[in-house]
């Protein structure tokens, strides 16, 4: 049986209606907030199982997708927050430059 994969355009819809996406495969990358002493960034691949109902730090109720992780990988900050789209290798010295 092949799993359905959540498309990029439907990714945000998963947060507002997790039950519709039960059984879908998803990859989520971000920062772990459970331990303020650590600032681990992780990439989680898994399956949407249901919705989780809980409370945020301000006491408000939240509903988010409950994801059963198949793999969890610690990643660097750039990978988690803003993956590099294009890079340039500049191997030149700058002379007589005035920076304002």
N, C-alpha and C positions, 0 to 999 in steps of 0.2 A: 504494500500500500504506500503510495507516495503522498507525502505531506504537502499541504498548501503552505505557501510562503507569503507572509504579509508584504505587500508592495510598499515602496517608499511613500506613495501617495496615500495609502490607507493606514500608514503607521500611526498618525495622530488620532485617527478614528478608533483605533484599538483602545486608547486611553479613555475615551468617552463611552465606549460600548464593548467592554471586554468579552461579554458573553457571546457576542456575534462571532468572535475570533477564536473560540475554543477549538483546539486541535491544530491551529496554525503554528508554523515554525517562525521564530523571530530571533533577531540579534539586537541586543541593547548594549550600548557602551556609555559609561558615565562614571561619576564619582560615588564612592560608598560613603554615606553620611552617618552610619551607625556608630562609629567610633571617632570622636573629634580629634583624638591624638594621631590618628592615621589619616592620610589623604590618598588612599589607594584608588586607582582608577581601574575599572574592570570592563571586560567585554564578556557578555553572557549570551550563549546560544541555547535556546530551549523551545519548549512548547507551551502555548497559552493553555492553561488548564481550567481557569475559572476567574472570578473576580475576588479581590481581597478587599474587605471593608475594615477600615481602621480610623485612627485619629492622627492628625498632624500635630506639630509642635505647639500650635496655637490653640489646640483643643477642637478644631473643626473636623468634621467627618470627611473621609476620603474613600473613594472606590478606585482601585487600580487593577490592572491585569495581574493575576497570579501566574507566574511563569515557572515551570519545572525546568531547572537548568540541566542541560546535557553536558555543557562545558563552561568553565569559568576561567578566564585568563587575565592576569594582572597586566595592564598595558601602561605605557607612558602617558603623560599629560597631553601631549600633542595629538596622539592617536585618539584619546577619549574626547577632547574638547574641540579641537580644530585640526583635523587631518590636513597635511600638506597637499595642496592641489598641484603646485608647480614650484620648482626650486631652480635657482640659478647659481652657478659656480663662478664667482668673480675672483679671478687671480691677477688683479692689477693693483698697483700701488697708486694712490692718489697724491699728487704733489701740487703745491700752490693753491690749495682749496681753502676758502673761507666759509665757515659754517655760521649761519646766523640763527 
